[in-house]
Structures are given as structure tokens and as C-alpha cells.
């Protein structure tokens, strides 16, 4: 993030926010979990989107596209799932 100080600042702020809302420090606190869901996760998703857009012009991807083995007996169901996904575009 050396070439984008604003993105680096957003990442630092989000990391501090994640550390501040650490649910392991307050187990069973439903209000805390809800705050994480409504405040922290949207920030992380926004950063991911920004990183994806930044990398679109490059040859990298944010998420791994490594193929995983499909458990025996589920091959047809997985193939059908991906066929349906490709048709919805």
C-alpha cells in the first residue's frame, strides 16, 4: 500500500477497529457481535472491493481460485450448481 496512503490508512483503521471489538474479550456478548456485523464487516467488505478493483488491471486476484477436490458422491451436484451460476450471468 506504499503507493496508496489512503488505502493504507483505511486498512490500519479497520485493523484497530477489529482489535477493539474482539469478541474473545467479551464472550457471549450478543450486542458486541451485532456491532461487529453492522460496523466492522461492512468496512472489511469495502476494503476488499477496493483491493479487487485495484487488482483488476493486474494479473492477481484477491480470493484464491485454486481448485478443491469435490467429495465423492457430490460431483454431479457441484457441477449442476456451477452450471446454474454461469447461466444467471
C-alpha positions in Angstrom: 0.0 0.0 0.0 3.0 2.3 -0.3 1.6 3.8 -3.5 -1.8 4.4 -1.9 -1.6 6.1 1.6 -5.4 6.5 1.8 -5.9 2.7 1.4 -3.2 2.0 3.9 -4.9 4.4 6.4 -8.2 2.7 5.9 -6.6 -0.7 6.4 -5.0 0.5 9.6 -8.2 1.9 10.9 -10.1 -1.3 10.2 -7.5 -3.4 11.9 -7.7 -1.2 15.0 -11.5 -1.4 14.9 -11.3 -5.2 14.7 -8.9 -5.4 17.6 -11.2 -3.1 19.7 -14.3 -5.2 19.0 -12.6 -8.6 19.7 -15.4 -10.9 20.9 -12.9 -13.2 22.7 -12.5 -10.4 25.3 -16.3 -10.4 25.9 -17.7 -13.9 25.3 -21.4 -14.3 24.9 -22.0 -10.6 24.3 -24.7 -10.5 21.6 -24.6 -6.7 21.3 -20.9 -6.8 20.5 -21.5 -9.5 17.9 -24.2 -7.3 16.3 -21.9 -4.3 16.3 -19.2 -6.3 14.5 -21.7 -7.5 12.0 -23.1 -4.0 11.3 -19.9 -1.9 11.7 -16.7 -3.9 11.2 -17.7 -6.3 8.5 -19.0 -3.7 6.0 -15.7 -1.8 6.4 -13.8 -5.0 5.6 -16.0 -5.8 2.6 -15.5 -2.3 1.3 -11.7 -2.6 1.6 -11.9 -6.0 -0.2 -13.9 -4.4 -3.0 -11.4 -1.6 -3.3 -8.5 -4.1 -3.4 -10.3 -6.1 -6.1 -10.8 -3.1 -8.3 -7.2 -2.1 -7.9 -6.0 -5.6 -8.9 -8.4 -5.9 -11.9 -5.8 -4.2 -14.1 -3.1 -6.6 -12.8 -2.9 -10.4 -13.1 -3.7 -11.1 -9.5 -6.9 -12.0 -7.7 -8.0 -11.2 -4.1 -9.5 -14.6 -3.5 -7.9 -17.8 -4.4 -9.2 -19.7 -7.4 -7.4 -22.9 -6.5 -9.5 -26.0 -7.4 -10.6 -28.0 -4.5 -11.5 -31.7 -4.5 -15.2 -32.4 -4.5 -16.1 -35.1 -2.0 -17.1 -38.5 -3.5 -20.8 -38.6 -4.5 -21.2 -34.8 -4.8 -19.6 -34.3 -8.2 -22.8 -34.1 -10.1 -24.5 -31.7 -7.6 -21.4 -29.4 -7.6 -21.3 -29.4 -11.5 -25.0 -28.6 -11.6 -24.6 -25.8 -9.1 -21.8 -24.2 -11.2 -23.9 -24.6 -14.4 -26.8 -22.7 -12.8 -24.4 -20.0 -11.6 -23.0 -19.5 -15.1 -26.5 -19.2 -16.6 -27.6 -16.5 -14.2 -25.0 -14.0 -15.5 
